Amino acid sequence: MALYPGHLWRPQGGQYAFNPDIRVTRETPPTFLLQAETDSVDNVNQSLVYYIALKDSAVPTEMHLYTGGGHAFGLRRTKDPITEWPQLVEKWLTTIGIISQ
């Protein structure tokens, strides 16, 4: 799981490029990405470029972006819908066969 990931993208020629120091291959574990668009520490582009790199390498990936939630929300309950993310992870892990129902 990558929650509010950072250091994954770099500006390049007016565009955003995936950080070439990060290696993504078919052997990269299935990845669950979660981030809030209001994250003031790690821009949502971090998740977006990582998602593309994972998909390009055929890594099973699920991504959830939320309008609100900020950075470092963790397991702390809030009024924002992002607070329900642990249930999404559980469903995803069940779907890909990591945990049983």
A tleap script that builds the chain and sets N, CA, C and O, in Angstrom:
source leaprc.protein.ff14SB
mol = sequence {
  NMET ALA LEU TYR PRO GLY HIE LEU TRP ARG
  PRO GLN GLY GLY GLN TYR ALA PHE ASN PRO
  ASP ILE ARG VAL THR ARG GLU THR PRO PRO
  THR PHE LEU LEU GLN ALA GLU THR ASP SER
  VAL ASP ASN VAL ASN GLN SER LEU VAL TYR
  TYR ILE ALA LEU LYS ASP SER ALA VAL PRO
  THR GLU MET HIE LEU TYR THR GLY GLY GLY
  HIE ALA PHE GLY LEU ARG ARG THR LYS ASP
  PRO ILE THR GLU TRP PRO GLN LEU VAL GLU
  LYS TRP LEU THR THR ILE GLY ILE ILE SER
  CGLN
}
set mol.1.N position { 0.846 -1.169 0.000 }
set mol.1.CA position { 0.000 0.000 0.000 }
set mol.1.C position { 0.890 1.230 0.000 }
set mol.1.O position { 1.872 1.310 0.739 }
set mol.2.N position { 0.533 2.171 -0.830 }
set mol.2.CA position { 1.241 3.446 -0.867 }
set mol.2.C position { 0.223 4.534 -0.535 }
set mol.2.O position { -0.617 4.890 -1.361 }
set mol.3.N position { 0.314 5.054 0.684 }
set mol.3.CA position { -0.570 6.123 1.116 }
set mol.3.C position { 0.196 7.431 1.028 }
set mol.3.O position { 1.303 7.543 1.555 }
set mol.4.N position { -0.383 8.408 0.372 }
set mol.4.CA position { 0.228 9.716 0.108 }
set mol.4.C position { 1.720 9.585 -0.226 }
set mol.4.O position { 2.572 10.119 0.485 }
set mol.5.N position { 2.029 8.857 -1.331 }
set mol.5.CA position { 3.431 8.631 -1.687 }
set mol.5.C position { 4.128 9.911 -2.140 }
set mol.5.O position { 3.489 10.870 -2.573 }
set mol.6.N position { 5.439 9.899 -2.028 }
set mol.6.CA position { 6.250 11.038 -2.450 }
set mol.6.C position { 7.503 10.587 -3.182 }
set mol.6.O position { 7.831 9.401 -3.207 }
set mol.7.N position { 8.191 11.540 -3.772 }
set mol.7.CA position { 9.463 11.325 -4.484 }
set mol.7.C position { 9.314 10.415 -5.688 }
set mol.7.O position { 10.260 9.720 -6.058 }
set mol.8.N position { 8.144 10.410 -6.303 }
set mol.8.CA position { 7.901 9.528 -7.437 }
set mol.8.C position { 7.861 10.247 -8.779 }
set mol.8.O position { 7.929 9.596 -9.821 }
set mol.9.N position { 7.752 11.571 -8.780 }
set mol.9.CA position { 7.707 12.302 -10.033 }
set mol.9.C position { 8.653 13.486 -9.984 }
set mol.9.O position { 8.989 14.018 -8.926 }
set mol.10.N position { 9.067 13.872 -11.187 }
set mol.10.CA position { 9.945 15.033 -11.330 }
set mol.10.C position { 9.453 15.856 -12.516 }
set mol.10.O position { 9.036 15.310 -13.537 }
set mol.11.N position { 9.509 17.185 -12.363 }
set mol.11.CA position { 9.172 18.022 -13.524 }
set mol.11.C position { 10.186 17.768 -14.640 }
set mol.11.O position { 11.383 17.639 -14.381 }
set mol.12.N position { 9.700 17.699 -15.881 }
set mol.12.CA position { 10.588 17.455 -17.011 }
set mol.12.C position { 10.003 18.106 -18.252 }
set mol.12.O position { 9.000 17.638 -18.791 }
set mol.13.N position { 10.622 19.172 -18.702 }
set mol.13.CA position { 10.176 19.839 -19.924 }
set mol.13.C position { 8.732 20.296 -19.896 }
set mol.13.O position { 8.025 20.135 -20.891 }
set mol.14.N position { 8.276 20.852 -18.808 }
set mol.14.CA position { 6.900 21.318 -18.696 }
set mol.14.C position { 5.897 20.213 -18.417 }
set mol.14.O position { 4.706 20.485 -18.261 }
set mol.15.N position { 6.355 18.975 -18.351 }
set mol.15.CA position { 5.518 17.823 -18.051 }
set mol.15.C position { 6.001 17.210 -16.738 }
set mol.15.O position { 6.940 17.711 -16.119 }
set mol.16.N position { 5.363 16.143 -16.327 }
set mol.16.CA position { 5.800 15.406 -15.153 }
set mol.16.C position { 6.263 14.034 -15.598 }
set mol.16.O position { 5.595 13.371 -16.391 }
set mol.17.N position { 7.401 13.613 -15.090 }
set mol.17.CA position { 7.950 12.313 -15.463 }
set mol.17.C position { 8.168 11.471 -14.217 }
set mol.17.O position { 8.459 11.991 -13.140 }
set mol.18.N position { 8.024 10.173 -14.381 }
set mol.18.CA position { 8.267 9.234 -13.298 }
set mol.18.C position { 9.737 9.271 -12.922 }
set mol.18.O position { 10.602 9.340 -13.795 }
set mol.19.N position { 10.022 9.226 -11.636 }
set mol.19.CA position { 11.393 9.258 -11.126 }
set mol.19.C position { 12.159 8.031 -11.638 }
set mol.19.O position { 11.801 6.904 -11.296 }
set mol.20.N position { 13.207 8.227 -12.452 }
set mol.20.CA position { 13.929 7.080 -13.024 }
set mol.20.C position { 14.708 6.270 -11.989 }
set mol.20.O position { 15.158 5.164 -12.288 }
set mol.21.N position { 14.872 6.800 -10.787 }
set mol.21.CA position { 15.563 6.058 -9.726 }
set mol.21.C position { 14.676 4.968 -9.120 }
set mol.21.O position { 15.174 4.088 -8.418 }
set mol.22.N position { 13.376 5.017 -9.383 }
set mol.22.CA position { 12.434 4.026 -8.869 }
set mol.22.C position { 12.259 2.945 -9.938 }
set mol.22.O position { 11.879 3.242 -11.070 }
set mol.23.N position { 12.531 1.727 -9.585 }
set mol.23.CA position { 12.413 0.614 -10.533 }
set mol.23.C position { 11.055 -0.080 -10.359 }
set mol.23.O position { 10.715 -0.540 -9.269 }
set mol.24.N position { 10.303 -0.143 -11.433 }
set mol.24.CA position { 9.034 -0.863 -11.445 }
set mol.24.C position { 9.146 -1.939 -12.522 }
set mol.24.O position { 9.426 -1.641 -13.683 }
set mol.25.N position { 8.924 -3.185 -12.128 }
set mol.25.CA position { 8.973 -4.306 -13.063 }
set mol.25.C position { 7.750 -5.187 -12.845 }
set mol.25.O position { 6.930 -4.921 -11.966 }
set mol.26.N position { 7.636 -6.227 -13.646 }
set mol.26.CA position { 6.533 -7.180 -13.471 }
set mol.26.C position { 6.579 -7.839 -12.100 }
set mol.26.O position { 5.568 -8.353 -11.622 }
set mol.27.N position { 7.764 -7.826 -11.456 }
set mol.27.CA position { 7.922 -8.439 -10.136 }
set mol.27.C position { 7.541 -7.495 -8.992 }
set mol.27.O position { 7.533 -7.908 -7.833 }
set mol.28.N position { 7.228 -6.244 -9.300 }
set mol.28.CA position { 6.787 -5.305 -8.268 }
set mol.28.C position { 5.477 -5.847 -7.677 }
set mol.28.O position { 4.586 -6.254 -8.423 }
set mol.29.N position { 5.358 -5.854 -6.358 }
set mol.29.CA position { 4.134 -6.408 -5.742 }
set mol.29.C position { 2.881 -5.627 -6.137 }
set mol.29.O position { 2.963 -4.442 -6.461 }
set mol.30.N position { 1.727 -6.288 -6.111 }
set mol.30.CA position { 0.469 -5.564 -6.327 }
set mol.30.C position { 0.430 -4.350 -5.397 }
set mol.30.O position { 0.873 -4.409 -4.250 }
set mol.31.N position { -0.106 -3.261 -5.919 }
set mol.31.CA position { -0.021 -1.999 -5.182 }
set mol.31.C position { -1.365 -1.305 -5.088 }
set mol.31.O position { -2.093 -1.187 -6.074 }
set mol.32.N position { -1.682 -0.849 -3.884 }
set mol.32.CA position { -2.879 -0.060 -3.603 }
set mol.32.C position { -2.410 1.365 -3.357 }
set mol.32.O position { -1.618 1.605 -2.446 }
set mol.33.N position { -2.889 2.318 -4.159 }
set mol.33.CA position { -2.503 3.724 -4.019 }
set mol.33.C position { -3.668 4.530 -3.445 }
set mol.33.O position { -4.819 4.349 -3.842 }
set mol.34.N position { -3.355 5.408 -2.518 }
set mol.34.CA position { -4.386 6.239 -1.886 }
set mol.34.C position { -3.809 7.619 -1.617 }
set mol.34.O position { -2.733 7.753 -1.034 }
set mol.35.N position { -4.536 8.639 -2.047 }
set mol.35.CA position { -4.065 9.995 -1.806 }
set mol.35.C position { -5.228 10.976 -1.872 }
set mol.35.O position { -6.234 10.729 -2.537 }
set mol.36.N position { -5.069 12.094 -1.168 }
set mol.36.CA position { -6.055 13.173 -1.199 }
set mol.36.C position { -5.539 14.289 -2.108 }
set mol.36.O position { -4.351 14.611 -2.102 }
set mol.37.N position { -6.437 14.862 -2.876 }
set mol.37.CA position { -6.050 15.970 -3.746 }
set mol.37.C position { -5.646 17.203 -2.949 }
set mol.37.O position { -4.989 18.096 -3.484 }
set mol.38.N position { -6.031 17.264 -1.678 }
set mol.38.CA position { -5.661 18.399 -0.825 }
set mol.38.C position { -4.365 18.145 -0.051 }
set mol.38.O position { -4.061 18.872 0.895 }
set mol.39.N position { -3.607 17.132 -0.438 }
set mol.39.CA position { -2.328 16.832 0.216 }
set mol.39.C position { -1.363 17.973 -0.086 }
set mol.39.O position { -0.975 18.167 -1.238 }
set mol.40.N position { -0.977 18.723 0.930 }
set mol.40.CA position { -0.101 19.875 0.740 }
set mol.40.C position { 1.384 19.506 0.815 }
set mol.40.O position { 2.244 20.360 0.598 }
set mol.41.N position { 1.686 18.262 1.115 }
set mol.41.CA position { 3.077 17.813 1.205 }
set mol.41.C position { 3.501 17.085 -0.067 }
set mol.41.O position { 4.533 17.409 -0.655 }
set mol.42.N position { 2.716 16.114 -0.487 }
set mol.42.CA position { 3.016 15.331 -1.681 }
set mol.42.C position { 1.871 15.485 -2.682 }
set mol.42.O position { 0.762 14.999 -2.464 }
set mol.43.N position { 2.165 16.165 -3.769 }
set mol.43.CA position { 1.188 16.429 -4.806 }
set mol.43.C position { 0.592 15.128 -5.329 }
set mol.43.O position { 1.275 14.104 -5.375 }
set mol.44.N position { -0.667 15.163 -5.719 }
set mol.44.CA position { -1.362 13.985 -6.214 }
set mol.44.C position { -0.687 13.408 -7.463 }
set mol.44.O position { -0.922 12.248 -7.805 }
set mol.45.N position { 0.135 14.185 -8.138 }
set mol.45.CA position { 0.871 13.674 -9.302 }
set mol.45.C position { 1.802 12.526 -8.922 }
set mol.45.O position { 2.160 11.712 -9.772 }
set mol.46.N position { 2.194 12.456 -7.658 }
set mol.46.CA position { 3.020 11.338 -7.193 }
set mol.46.C position { 2.302 10.017 -7.454 }
set mol.46.O position { 2.884 9.083 -8.005 }
set mol.47.N position { 1.048 9.950 -7.057 }
set mol.47.CA position { 0.258 8.730 -7.263 }
set mol.47.C position { -0.034 8.493 -8.738 }
set mol.47.O position { -0.009 7.355 -9.206 }
set mol.48.N position { -0.310 9.562 -9.464 }
set mol.48.CA position { -0.672 9.414 -10.867 }
set mol.48.C position { 0.463 8.819 -11.698 }
set mol.48.O position { 0.230 7.902 -12.487 }
set mol.49.N position { 1.680 9.321 -11.535 }
set mol.49.CA position { 2.792 8.783 -12.335 }
set mol.49.C position { 3.158 7.369 -11.886 }
set mol.49.O position { 3.571 6.546 -12.704 }
set mol.50.N position { 3.008 7.085 -10.600 }
set mol.50.CA position { 3.313 5.734 -10.129 }
set mol.50.C position { 2.285 4.740 -10.678 }
set mol.50.O position { 2.635 3.630 -11.078 }
set mol.51.N position { 1.034 5.147 -10.691 }
set mol.51.CA position { -0.023 4.300 -11.246 }
set mol.51.C position { 0.289 3.937 -12.701 }
set mol.51.O position { 0.179 2.776 -13.096 }
set mol.52.N position { 0.671 4.923 -13.477 }
set mol.52.CA position { 0.990 4.680 -14.888 }
set mol.52.C position { 2.179 3.726 -15.015 }
set mol.52.O position { 2.151 2.813 -15.841 }
set mol.53.N position { 3.214 3.926 -14.211 }
set mol.53.CA position { 4.388 3.037 -14.256 }
set mol.53.C position { 3.999 1.609 -13.884 }
set mol.53.O position { 4.458 0.658 -14.515 }
set mol.54.N position { 3.165 1.456 -12.874 }
set mol.54.CA position { 2.711 0.126 -12.464 }
set mol.54.C position { 1.892 -0.537 -13.568 }
set mol.54.O position { 2.111 -1.706 -13.885 }
set mol.55.N position { 0.956 0.196 -14.152 }
set mol.55.CA position { 0.119 -0.358 -15.215 }
set mol.55.C position { 0.969 -0.721 -16.432 }
set mol.55.O position { 0.747 -1.760 -17.053 }
set mol.56.N position { 1.935 0.125 -16.775 }
set mol.56.CA position { 2.813 -0.151 -17.919 }
set mol.56.C position { 3.630 -1.430 -17.706 }
set mol.56.O position { 4.050 -2.068 -18.672 }
set mol.57.N position { 3.854 -1.800 -16.451 }
set mol.57.CA position { 4.600 -3.019 -16.135 }
set mol.57.C position { 3.676 -4.184 -15.794 }
set mol.57.O position { 4.136 -5.225 -15.325 }
set mol.58.N position { 2.386 -4.015 -16.025 }
set mol.58.CA position { 1.383 -5.059 -15.782 }
set mol.58.C position { 1.315 -5.491 -14.320 }
set mol.58.O position { 1.063 -6.659 -14.024 }
set mol.59.N position { 1.537 -4.554 -13.417 }
set mol.59.CA position { 1.433 -4.824 -11.986 }
set mol.59.C position { -0.019 -4.579 -11.560 }
set mol.59.O position { -0.567 -3.513 -11.838 }
set mol.60.N position { -0.649 -5.551 -10.890 }
set mol.60.CA position { -2.013 -5.319 -10.403 }
set mol.60.C position { -2.042 -4.095 -9.478 }
set mol.60.O position { -1.315 -4.028 -8.488 }
set mol.61.N position { -2.889 -3.147 -9.825 }
set mol.61.CA position { -2.893 -1.866 -9.129 }
set mol.61.C position { -4.317 -1.362 -8.945 }
set mol.61.O position { -5.164 -1.506 -9.826 }
set mol.62.N position { -4.560 -0.767 -7.778 }
set mol.62.CA position { -5.826 -0.072 -7.551 }
set mol.62.C position { -5.482 1.284 -6.960 }
set mol.62.O position { -4.654 1.386 -6.055 }
set mol.63.N position { -6.130 2.334 -7.482 }
set mol.63.CA position { -5.846 3.689 -7.009 }
set mol.63.C position { -7.143 4.374 -6.605 }
set mol.63.O position { -8.159 4.283 -7.294 }
set mol.64.N position { -7.081 5.070 -5.456 }
set mol.64.CA position { -8.208 5.867 -4.980 }
set mol.64.C position { -7.708 7.268 -4.672 }
set mol.64.O position { -6.805 7.453 -3.856 }
set mol.65.N position { -8.306 8.254 -5.336 }
set mol.65.CA position { -7.996 9.657 -5.083 }
set mol.65.C position { -9.236 10.314 -4.489 }
set mol.65.O position { -10.349 10.138 -4.985 }
set mol.66.N position { -9.026 11.063 -3.435 }
set mol.66.CA position { -10.130 11.742 -2.765 }
set mol.66.C position { -9.944 13.249 -2.857 }
set mol.66.O position { -8.818 13.746 -2.868 }
set mol.67.N position { -11.043 13.963 -2.922 }
set mol.67.CA position { -10.996 15.412 -2.983 }
set mol.67.C position { -10.360 15.996 -1.725 }
set mol.67.O position { -9.519 16.890 -1.818 }
set mol.68.N position { -10.751 15.501 -0.549 }
set mol.68.CA position { -10.246 16.028 0.716 }
set mol.68.C position { -9.593 14.967 1.557 }
set mol.68.O position { -9.753 13.771 1.317 }
set mol.69.N position { -8.858 15.416 2.540 }
set mol.69.CA position { -8.217 14.496 3.471 }
set mol.69.C position { -6.831 14.939 3.884 }
set mol.69.O position { -6.320 14.505 4.916 }
set mol.70.N position { -6.207 15.814 3.074 }
set mol.70.CA position { -4.892 16.326 3.418 }
set mol.70.C position { -3.804 15.271 3.361 }
set mol.70.O position { -3.894 14.298 2.613 }
set mol.71.N position { -2.775 15.485 4.169 }
set mol.71.CA position { -1.621 14.583 4.232 }
set mol.71.C position { -1.560 13.927 5.607 }
set mol.71.O position { -1.944 14.533 6.608 }
set mol.72.N position { -1.088 12.713 5.653 }
set mol.72.CA position { -0.852 11.994 6.913 }
set mol.72.C position { -2.133 11.739 7.702 }
set mol.72.O position { -2.141 11.834 8.929 }
set mol.73.N position { -3.198 11.420 7.007 }
set mol.73.CA position { -4.466 11.132 7.683 }
set mol.73.C position { -4.424 9.786 8.394 }
set mol.73.O position { -5.111 9.596 9.398 }
set mol.74.N position { -3.635 8.861 7.890 }
set mol.74.CA position { -3.449 7.566 8.531 }
set mol.74.C position { -4.747 6.878 8.904 }
set mol.74.O position { -5.702 6.862 8.128 }
set mol.75.N position { -4.774 6.310 10.101 }
set mol.75.CA position { -5.959 5.602 10.589 }
set mol.75.C position { -6.859 6.476 11.450 }
set mol.75.O position { -7.894 6.026 11.939 }
set mol.76.N position { -6.456 7.724 11.628 }
set mol.76.CA position { -7.235 8.656 12.434 }
set mol.76.C position { -8.589 8.910 11.774 }
set mol.76.O position { -8.642 9.269 10.598 }
set mol.77.N position { -9.666 8.729 12.504 }
set mol.77.CA position { -11.013 8.968 11.974 }
set mol.77.C position { -11.228 10.460 11.773 }
set mol.77.O position { -10.881 11.271 12.632 }
set mol.78.N position { -11.811 10.816 10.615 }
set mol.78.CA position { -12.125 12.210 10.314 }
set mol.78.C position { -13.527 12.277 9.727 }
set mol.78.O position { -14.203 11.258 9.583 }
set mol.79.N position { -13.952 13.480 9.393 }
set mol.79.CA position { -15.255 13.677 8.755 }
set mol.79.C position { -15.183 13.426 7.256 }
set mol.79.O position { -16.219 13.323 6.599 }
set mol.80.N position { -13.969 13.324 6.703 }
set mol.80.CA position { -13.792 13.148 5.264 }
set mol.80.C position { -14.035 11.699 4.835 }
set mol.80.O position { -13.727 10.773 5.585 }
set mol.81.N position { -14.587 11.498 3.631 }
set mol.81.CA position { -14.815 10.141 3.138 }
set mol.81.C position { -13.547 9.285 3.072 }
set mol.81.O position { -13.632 8.058 3.120 }
set mol.82.N position { -12.387 9.908 2.963 }
set mol.82.CA position { -11.137 9.161 2.875 }
set mol.82.C position { -10.896 8.298 4.113 }
set mol.82.O position { -10.113 7.349 4.073 }
set mol.83.N position { -11.569 8.631 5.200 }
set mol.83.CA position { -11.397 7.898 6.457 }
set mol.83.C position { -11.814 6.427 6.336 }
set mol.83.O position { -11.453 5.607 7.181 }
set mol.84.N position { -12.564 6.099 5.302 }
set mol.84.CA position { -13.027 4.724 5.099 }
set mol.84.C position { -12.030 3.870 4.313 }
set mol.84.O position { -12.353 2.744 3.934 }
set mol.85.N position { -10.827 4.385 4.064 }
set mol.85.CA position { -9.879 3.663 3.212 }
set mol.85.C position { -9.498 2.271 3.716 }
set mol.85.O position { -9.268 1.397 2.880 }
set mol.86.N position { -9.416 2.000 5.023 }
set mol.86.CA position { -9.046 0.634 5.427 }
set mol.86.C position { -10.017 -0.435 4.896 }
set mol.86.O position { -9.598 -1.552 4.590 }
set mol.87.N position { -11.300 -0.100 4.787 }
set mol.87.CA position { -12.262 -1.058 4.244 }
set mol.87.C position { -12.004 -1.311 2.757 }
set mol.87.O position { -12.195 -2.426 2.274 }
set mol.88.N position { -11.572 -0.281 2.037 }
set mol.88.CA position { -11.230 -0.447 0.621 }
set mol.88.C position { -10.035 -1.380 0.455 }
set mol.88.O position { -10.010 -2.217 -0.448 }
set mol.89.N position { -9.056 -1.232 1.325 }
set mol.89.CA position { -7.880 -2.101 1.268 }
set mol.89.C position { -8.281 -3.545 1.532 }
set mol.89.O position { -7.831 -4.456 0.838 }
set mol.90.N position { -9.120 -3.749 2.525 }
set mol.90.CA position { -9.557 -5.106 2.850 }
set mol.90.C position { -10.277 -5.746 1.659 }
set mol.90.O position { -10.028 -6.905 1.327 }
set mol.91.N position { -11.167 -4.988 1.022 }
set mol.91.CA position { -11.875 -5.511 -0.147 }
set mol.91.C position { -10.892 -5.829 -1.271 }
set mol.91.O position { -11.008 -6.866 -1.923 }
set mol.92.N position { -9.937 -4.951 -1.496 }
set mol.92.CA position { -8.960 -5.159 -2.559 }
set mol.92.C position { -8.105 -6.389 -2.291 }
set mol.92.O position { -7.888 -7.206 -3.186 }
set mol.93.N position { -7.615 -6.524 -1.052 }
set mol.93.CA position { -6.792 -7.693 -0.700 }
set mol.93.C position { -7.582 -8.991 -0.857 }
set mol.93.O position { -7.017 -10.020 -1.230 }
set mol.94.N position { -8.867 -8.949 -0.577 }
set mol.94.CA position { -9.723 -10.114 -0.800 }
set mol.94.C position { -9.875 -10.393 -2.294 }
set mol.94.O position { -9.796 -11.542 -2.728 }
set mol.95.N position { -10.091 -9.353 -3.062 }
set mol.95.CA position { -10.268 -9.491 -4.502 }
set mol.95.C position { -9.061 -10.109 -5.183 }
set mol.95.O position { -9.213 -10.919 -6.098 }
set mol.96.N position { -7.847 -9.734 -4.744 }
set mol.96.CA position { -6.652 -10.270 -5.401 }
set mol.96.C position { -6.149 -11.547 -4.735 }
set mol.96.O position { -5.095 -12.067 -5.100 }
set mol.97.N position { -6.906 -12.054 -3.752 }
set mol.97.CA position { -6.598 -13.351 -3.150 }
set mol.97.C position { -5.535 -13.350 -2.064 }
set mol.97.O position { -5.012 -14.408 -1.713 }
set mol.98.N position { -5.209 -12.186 -1.528 }
set mol.98.CA position { -4.225 -12.122 -0.451 }
set mol.98.C position { -4.834 -12.550 0.877 }
set mol.98.O position { -4.183 -13.229 1.672 }
set mol.99.N position { -6.096 -12.151 1.122 }
set mol.99.CA position { -6.812 -12.606 2.309 }
set mol.99.C position { -8.103 -13.278 1.852 }
set mol.99.O position { -8.631 -12.980 0.781 }
set mol.100.N position { -8.595 -14.180 2.676 }
set mol.100.CA position { -9.827 -14.883 2.321 }
set mol.100.C position { -11.026 -14.181 2.950 }
set mol.100.O position { -10.894 -13.415 3.905 }
set mol.101.N position { -12.190 -14.464 2.390 }
set mol.101.CA position { -13.419 -13.823 2.891 }
set mol.101.C position { -13.872 -14.408 4.185 }
set mol.101.O position { -14.887 -13.979 4.735 }
savepdb mol mol.pdb
quit
